[in-house]
Structures are given as C-alpha cells and as structure tokens.
Amino acid sequence: MVHKMHRSKHALALTAVAALSLVAAGCSSGGEDTGDPDATANATITINGTQPEVGLVPGNTSETGGGNILDHLWTGLITYPPGGGEPQNAVAESIDTADSQNYTVKIKKGTKFHDGTEVTAKSFVDAWNFTALATNGQQQASFFGDIEGFAEVNPEDPDGEGPQKAPEPKAQTMSGLKVVDDHTFTIKLQAPFSIFKTKLGFSAYSPMPAAFFEQGPDKFGRNPIGNGPVKFVSWQDNVEIKLARFDDYTVGDKVKVKEVRVKLYQEDTAAYADLESNNLDFLQQVPVVSLAGERWKSDLGDRALAIDIPVVQIITFPIYDPRFKNPDVRRAISLAINREEIASKIFFNTRTPATSWAAPGTPGTDQYTCTACAYNKDEAVALLQKAGGFSGKLVFYYNADSSHKDWIEAVAQSVKNTLGIDAIAQGIPTFDTFRQQVNARKMQGPFRAAWQGDYPDGENWIGPLYVKAAASNDGLYDNADVNRLYAEGTKAPSEEAAHAKFAEAIKIVDAEVPAMPIVAVSQQSGISERLKPIKTSWVGVIDLASVELK
C-alpha cells in the first residue's frame, strides 16, 4: 500500500503493495447460506490489510495501511469517482466560491457520526484546526497550509529538523475558518487557489466528533468514531480489524453486508493462499511471484481483477545524510537503474517503467517528465566521477513484509553493475518499524517511498513530497526555487496557471533528483468465488457498498 499519505490518503502514505500479516486458522470467511435471500445482509466478508502505523485518526495517518481503513470509516465533503472525473459532493451540499480564495461550504443535514451525534460545520472546523495546530503533532498538518492563519498555528521551524525549536504558535485556530451556523462554514485561503476544492476529498479533511476532542488522538485512534458507511468494532494488533455496517449512513450507497474483517497478514503469499481457497474475499494486490506468466489469472480465472490506480513506486534519498547531498550523486544513481528491465523481468510487464514524476494520466502533469528515469550508463558514470565517487556500502532499504525484495534487489544490482558501487538491498522486518525509522530520520541509505495519489491533481505530486516541511518530504529535500514556484502556483488564479508553476518546480526536482520514480503501478486484485463482481475506489480500495454475495 501507499498515503494516503490516503493517502498521501493517502503518501507518505507510502506503500504500493499491501503489507500483510497472517491470522489464526479457523477464521474462514465462508459459511453463510447463500441460498437465503438475506445472506448478503447477514454476511461477514474478509479483506486484506496492513497494520496501521498509528491510531486511526485522519489528520495523523500518512500511509495506506491506516488510510484504507479511514476511507471506509469516514466520508468527507467530496468523493472522487473511480477512474477519474470531476469530484462529487458527499457530505457537502455545496462548495461555492467567486474568487477561488473565499469558499462557502454548506453540508447536508441529518448526517450522523457512528455514535449518533450529528455532523455539523463545527465538526469540520474543529477537526481542521486541531490537525493544523503544531503542538498537536499531527502528520497531515501541512495539508492546511493554504488556509489563512496557518502560519500562526503552525510556525515554521527555523532550521527544519535542526537543534532550534519552532516558535510557539501565536494562535490556536486558523483565522481563515469560520462557523456560520450548524450546517455552514467559510474558508478563506491565504491567496486564490483554484485547485483547493479538489483536495477536499482527502481524508485529512474529514470531520471529527466531539468524542475525539474529549478523548485525544491516542485513545480515540484505537476506538475511532467516523461518519462513513462502516463503523469500527475492534482491533487486534497484527491480526485483524473488525468493521460493521452503519445502518444510519445517508451520504451515499449503504453497505449491504453485516460485517467486514480486515485481516492483517505478515506474508502476502499466505493471503494469496487464503484467496485461492476462498478464505479471503478480496486481496488488493496479489504477490509478485504470482505475476510470472500471468499465473494469477490462471489461478483465479474470472475472479482476477486488473485495475488502474494512481501509484508510483519511488525510492527516496535521505538528504540529511551527507553522502547524498550532492545532486550529481543522486542523479548518477538514478540513471544507473534500468527500469525497463525491472518492469519486464521482475514485474512481468504488469508495471511500466516510470517516465514521469506523477502517475500516468494525472491532471496537470503533462510536463512532469522524469529525465532522471532513463537508463544512461555513460552519463551515470561521468556524473559520479564528477562528484568524486561514492565510498562505502550503498544500502537500499525496504519493508520486508510485502513483495518488495525482488525489485529492490534488482535496483541495487543495476546500480552495482553500472557504477561499480557496493550496493545491496536490506529489508526491515515490518512496515511499522520501517516507517518509524523513516519518520525518525534514521535511514542510512535510499528507501522505498511509494506514493498513491490523495486527490486527482498534479499538485499532489509535488506539494506533499518536495516542498520544505511538507507532510511526506521524508528525505528533507529543500530547494528555495521549488518552494517559491510551488507557493506561486498555489496562489495562481486558474488551474492552468497553477499547473504551469508546478511544472517549472518539477523541472528543478528532475534536475536535483531528491527521489527516484521507478515504476508506475497497476493493481492486480482478486475476489472469492462467493462474491458477485465488485467495484473499487479510484485508488483501488474495495468499494464495500458494491459487495454482494452470489
């Protein structure tokens, strides 16, 4: 999986293939009598997932393990149709603006949280202010940087991750948010930003119930209360998360099954075995080993699903490590990676070599070309020589609880063969531990950092990833011109003008290579024999409302 950063949803939501863990035998998803007309209404289905990095709090979740669960538990102001298209209103009755700077949001009446309390304008405003406030330490705070007053609640750290502390916030709430009445609130941005409305379907902009502010994120995150089509039941770490149909859901289609079990596997091959034996009803991504010769298609037959998703597998440089501060070193390593060979030999052409800094088809990214993604041995060798070479071992890190070993090893081998560097791949046992080391800035080499689109716009492939202090800028890249151009883009009066500025910024990113796009991902999923055909969200997450038993 990836972030949401879900994700950013959500990165950096940051896994493109689910990290999985094995649950105890004897928990089969079968057993319902499908001859009963009420079989679907009384059914329990089982889907795969990954142990969330932190508690289930929208403003603090930046990876898809938690982000995919959040997408089921919460519904925001808007939703994104599968396969693209214009965002559609969800909790929002309307979102109006005359100048792209001042927005009036009206929400639908009668929408309920899972504890029976009403979703109000205050539910959104209080949640956004909480996430933005620096002292609350929420990972998705930067998503509110467009709103007037953000700098007062989240002052800039004078030396990034350095020894100086950021100043204390001058305010507790953003001046740009105002509650008008129970079902209306207004948003004032620091400057016009035509893309802002598109962002509002991302989970960081979810409403929160009063219980969240009473309990605090740590306690609430282990027993969350959302407003989505399913409600939280229980969570057993590394085993399963149980969800149940929310009968009072009114914003969209209701879930038809009674209960959803999210099994948290430690090995994706075990999940695949459960899928084949119909003990798993939905597997979001089949293991890489099953892609050879399209084995997954012959194994699953009409249960096999091929899905386009906005995901790119990326490897990020820890620029806080002095060995990677020179852009020539970073570009040399990127040019030494034969992406076409990896796509064909490791992924059996189910992935495509990355040629862009964004997922294919993302609006506004036609100028996001990745020149650093083209294999070029001569230029790579020359650049490394210019930089003075590279001494010591070059370690590429990945989380070992999912299907990343083969392709990361292929990356390391390609760099070794091309540049003569002692390059190896090294797995970190679990995604949770992996992300802890990433967040603590303790990575001692380039690390896997896939990105899944949070919302369908090119801004999402630069703002959260390559702007100073952004939510998923895990390598601590900082370029003043990129920061400036991005800021100018966010203030642009039209989408076209904004995209032009972002494209200028990406050209600098492409020259300096703070990260390396490797392959664009398509999703190979599967369902059990007992399900009718299902739908998925635009990021490949199962649409629970579409699930019915045969």
N, C-alpha and C positions, 0 to 999 in steps of 0.2 A: 504493500500500500504506500500512499504518499501523504498533505496537508493541507491536511486541509489547511496544510499549512495550510478542509476540509478542509481545505482543507485548504494553502496554504492550506480550506477545509481542510482543504483543505488544504506547502508547504509548504518549520517547514515540514508541513505535512510532508512526511517526506519519503515514504516507501511506495514503490510502484507495484510490488508484488507482495501479497499479504504475508506477514509474519504469523506463524501458526503454532498451536500447541495441542498436544494430544489429551483428550479427555478419557475418563474411565469407560471401559466396556460396559455394555448393558444399558446404554442410554440411547438406544435406537430411536430414530425419528419416525419409524413405521408404527403400525399397529392400529391406526384408525380404520374403521369400516367405511370404505369409500362408496359403498352402495347406499349409505344413509344420505338423504338429501341435506342433512345438517352436518355432514362430515367436515366440510371446509370450516364452518362456523365453530366447530369444536376441536379443530386440528391444532397440533403443535408442529411447526416446521423448524428445521435446523439449518443454520447458515454458518459459514466460517468467518472468523475474525482474528484480531490480534490483541494481545494485552495492551490496553491504553497506557500511554506514557505517564499520564497524570489523571486526576479525577475528571469526571465527565462534566466539565464546565466550558461552554462555548468560547468564552473570552480567554481561556488559558490552554486551548488544545491546538497544537500546530502540526499534528501528524494524523494520518488517516486511520490508524488503529482506533483512536478515540473519535476521530472526525466522522467516520462512517456511522458510528453509533449515534452521534449527535444529530446526524442527518435524519435518523429515524425518530429521535426523541423530540426534536424541535422543528417548528415551521416558522420561517421568517417573513419579512414583509413581502418578498417576491420569491419566485422559484424560476429555475432555468429548465426549459423544455429539453427532453432527450434529443440528442443530435443537433443541438443548436437552435437558433431562432431567438426572437425577442423575449426578454424576461417577462413573466406573467405575474400579476398581482396574486398574493396569497393572503396573509393577514392584512395587508394593505387594501383598503377600499380604493384609495387613490394616492399618488405621489405627484404633486404638481410643482412646477417652477416656471417662472417667466424669464429668469436670467441665469440659470444654472448655478446660482450661488445661494439663493434663498428657496428652501423647499418647504412645502406644507404637506404633512403626512396625515391622512385620515385612515384609521384602522377599523376593521369590521367589528360590529357589536356582537356580543354574546360568545366570543371566542374564549375558551377555558384552558387554564393550566390543568395538569393532571391531578392536582389537589382540589380542584373545583373552584378555585378563585379565578376571577376574570382577568384576561389580558387587557391591559389599558395602555394609554400613551405613556404613563409613568413607568410601566414595566420595561419599555424600551429605553427611555431617557435615563432611568436609574442604572440600568444594566450597562449602557454605553459609558456613562460617567465612571462607573466602578472599574470597567476594563481599562479605560484611558488613564486613570489616576496612577501615577508612577509608584506610589507607596504600596499599591496592591499587588505589584509584581506580576501582572498578567501578560502572558506571552504574546497576545494579539493586540496589545495596546496601540501599536503603530498604525493599525487599520483605521484609527480615528484621527489620524494626523491632518486630514483635510478640514476638520471642523474648527471653527473659530474658538479660540480659548484652549486648544490642545496644549500649546507651549506652556501655559500657566499651570496645567495639571500634570504635565509630563515634561519638565525642563530637560534640556539636552545635557548629557554627561560631557563635561569639558574635555575629557581625554578618553572617551569611549570606554574600553574595559580597563583603563589605567587606574593608578592609585587614587586619583582625585574622585571624590563623590559628587554625584549630581546635586545641584541645589534642591532644597526642599520645595515642593510645589507651592505656588503662590495662591492657588485656588483649589477647591475640592471638586468643583464641577465646571464643565465647559460652558462658556458664555453663549456658545452657538446653539445650544439645545434649550428649548422652552416647551413646557407642557401648557397647552391652551385649554383643553378640557379632557375628560376621560378618554376620548377617542380621537384626539387631535394633538399633534405636536409639530413644532417647526425646527428646521435645521438651517443654520447659517454657516456657510463654509468660509474659510479664510479668503478665498478668491473663487471666481466661477470655475467649475469643473464639470464638463458635460458628461463625463463617464461615471460620476458618483452614483447615480441611481442604479446602474448596472451592478455595482458592488454589493448592494444591499441584500442580496440573497445569500451571501456568505454567512456561515454560522456564527462568526464573531459578532454579528449584528442582531443576534437573537434576543427576544425579551426574557426577562427573568422574574420569577415570582417573589413575593415578599419573603418567603422562607429562605431564599438564597442569602439575603442581606441579614437575616436573623442568625443563620447558622454559620455563615462564612464559607468560602470556596472549598476548604479541605473536607469539612463534614458533609456539605451539600454534594460535592463531587462524587462521593461514594454512595449516595442515595438521591440521585437527581430528580427534579420535577420539571418536565418540559411542557410543551404545548403541541407536540406532534402527534402523528397517527398511532404511535405506540407509547406505552408508559413503562418506566423502569420497575423491575420486580426484585432482582437480586444480582449479586456479582461475587463470584468465587474466583479469586486471582488465578490466572493461568489455566483455568478450567472452562468457565462459561459465564456469560451474562444473559440473564433472562429478561425478556420484554413481553408485554401483553397488550392486546388490542385496547385502544382508548375509545370507548363507545360514544363519548361526548365530542368527538372530533368533528368539526363543522367546516374547516377551511378547504378541504379537498376530499378526494375519494377515501372512504374508510377502509381500513384493513379488514379482510374477511376472515382470516384465521384467528384463532383464540390467542395463541402464544408463539413467540419466536425465541428460540435458543441460539445464542451466538457462541459457538464452540471455539475455544482459543487453542489452536494447535501449536505444537513446537516443531513439527515436521510437515511440510506440505505434501509429502508423499503419503503420509498417514491420512491426511484429509482427502487426498485423491482416492485412496483405497476405500474410504468411507463413502465417497460419492459413487464409485463404481458399484458398491454393494447396497446402495440406496439407504445408507445410514446418515447421509448428509444430503440436504435438499438443494443447496446452492453453494457452489465453490466459485469464488470471484475470479481466481486465476489458477489455472492448472499448473502443475510443476513443469519446469523447463525440460526435464527428462522425458516428459510425455509429448513434447512437441516434435521430436525427431520422427521423420516420416509421417507426420500428421497422425501419430498413434492415438492422440486424444480423440480425434474424430472417429477412428475405427472403434475405439473403446466405448465411446459414448453414443455414437450414432446420432439420432435426432435429438439427443439431449445435449449436444455440443452447441455452444453459442459463441460466435465471433462478434466482438463489439468494439467500435471505435471509441477511444477515450482520449482526453487531453492530458497526456502524461509523457514526460521525457525522463529517461534515466540520466542522471547527472552525477559527475564526481566533482566535489568542491575542494579547493586548496585552502589549507589553514594559513592564511596570510600573516597571522600572528607568529608563525614560525619563520625566523629569519631566512631559512633556506628557500622559502617560496615568495619572498618579497619582490624579486626581480621578475618583471613581466616576461622577459626573454626565456627564463627557465620554465615558466608556466606554459608559454606558447610552444616551446620546444617539446615538452611532454605531451601536450595535446596533439600536435602534428605527428607525433610518433605512434599514435593509436590508429590502427587500421579498423575503422568502424564497419566498413563493408564486410570484412572477413568475420567480425564478431556477429554481425546481424545474420550472416548466412550460416556460419559453422556452429555457433552457439545457440542462436535463436531460430535456426532453420527458416529464416525469412519471415517469421511472424513479427519481427521488429524491423524497422527501417533505419538505416544509418542517419544520425542527426545531421541536418544541414542548416538548421535554424536554432536560434536561442529560445524558441517557443514551440509549442505543439503545433503540428500541421493544421491549417485551417482556422487558427485563432484570429478573430477580427483585429485588424490594425497591425499585423505583423509581417506584411509582405516585404518589408525592408530589414527584417531581423536576421539576415543571412549570417551564418557562422563560418567565416573563412578559416577559423582555427580548427574546424572539424574535419578538414580534408587531409587525408594522409599524405605527408610530404617528407620523405626521409632526408633529402638533401637540405631542405630549409631547417628541419628539426635539428640536424647535426650542427649546422652553421650557427644557429641561434644559441645552442648550448655551449658551443666553443666561445662565442662572443661573450656569454655570461660567465665564463670562467669554469665551466663544467659543473658537475654535481658529485659531491663526495659522500660516501656512506651508503647505507641502505635506504631505498625508496619504498615505503610500505603503503599500499593501498588498502584501506580499511572498509569493512562491510559488516552488516549484521548477519550472523551465520544461521539464524533460524528461518531463513527463507531462501529462495532459489537465486542467490547472487554469486555463489562461489565460482562457478564456471566462467561467467563473463568477466568478473573482476580479475580472476587469474589470467584470462585472455588479454585484458588490458595491460596487466603487469608484464606479461610475456612479450607483448608487442613493443612496449617501451624498452624492455631489456634488449630485445633483438635489434631495435632501431638505433638506440642511443648507447648501448653498452653499459647502462646503469644496472646496478644490482637491485632490481625491482621485484617485489613479491607482493602477494595478496595475503591479508591476515583477517580472519573472522573474529568478531566479538560475539560471544555466545547468544545474547538476546538483543532484540531491538530496543528494549527499555534501557539496558546498560549502555548500548551503543549511543542512544540519544543523550543519556546523562553525560557521557564523555564529550559529545559534541557541544552540548549546552555549557559545559564547564570549561570549554576552550582547551581541552587536553588532548586533542588529536595530534598525533606526531607524523602525519602524512595525509595525502589526499583521501577523502572519504566519500562514500556513496551518499548522495543527497538528491534523490529523485524529486520531481515536482509535478504535482497534479493541480490543474487549474482550479482556482477558487471561484472564479467567475469568468465568463467568456469575453475577455478583452485583453489586448496586448499589454496594457498597463500592469496586469497581474504577473507578467513575466519579467518585469524589471523592478517595480516598486518594492515588493516584499523581499527580493533576492539580492539586489545590487546597490541599493541606496543605503547610505550610512545609517546605522542603528535600526534598520528595518527588521521586521519580525523574523525573517528567515535568512538573514545575511549571516550565516553561521561561520563563514570564513573571515569575517570582519573586513571585507573589501571596502575601501573608501577612496573615491576619486571626486575631487571638488567639481569638475565639469559634469560628471554624471549626476551628481547631486543637484547641481544648478539646472541642468537641462530637464531633469525629471520634475523639479519644482516648477519650472516654466510650463511644462506640459500639463501639470495638474491645474494650472491657472489659465490654460488656453480656453477660449470661448466656444470652441467647437471640437467634436471628436476628431475631425481631420487634422486640425492644428495640434491637438494633443498628441495624436499618433505620430505626427512629424517630429515633434520634440523627443518623444520616446525613442524613435528610430535613430536620431542623432546620438542619443545617450548609448544606445546599443552598439553603435559603431565603435565607441570608446571601449565598452565592455569587450567587444570582439577583439580589439587590439591588445587588451591587457589580460584577458583570459583568467578571471578570478575563479572560474569553474569550467568544466568541460562537459557539454552535452554529448552523450554517447549514442543512444538510440531513442527514437520515438516509439512509443509503446502502443500496441493494440492489445485488447484483452481477450483471452480465451477462457470462457467460463463453462460451467456445466450445471445441469439440474437433475434431480432424481426422476425416476420413472413415474412417481405418483403425482407430479405436478403438471398442470397444463402449461403452455408457453407463458413465459413471464416477460416483464419489461424491466429495464434498468434506467437509472438516472443518467444524466449527461456525462457523469464521471464513472459510470459502470457499476454503481451500487444498486443492489436489487431494490426494485420498487415494490415494497411489501403489499401495497394496495392492489397490485396486479396478480397476486398469488392466489391460485385456486387449486384444489385437488381435482384429479380426473374423476 
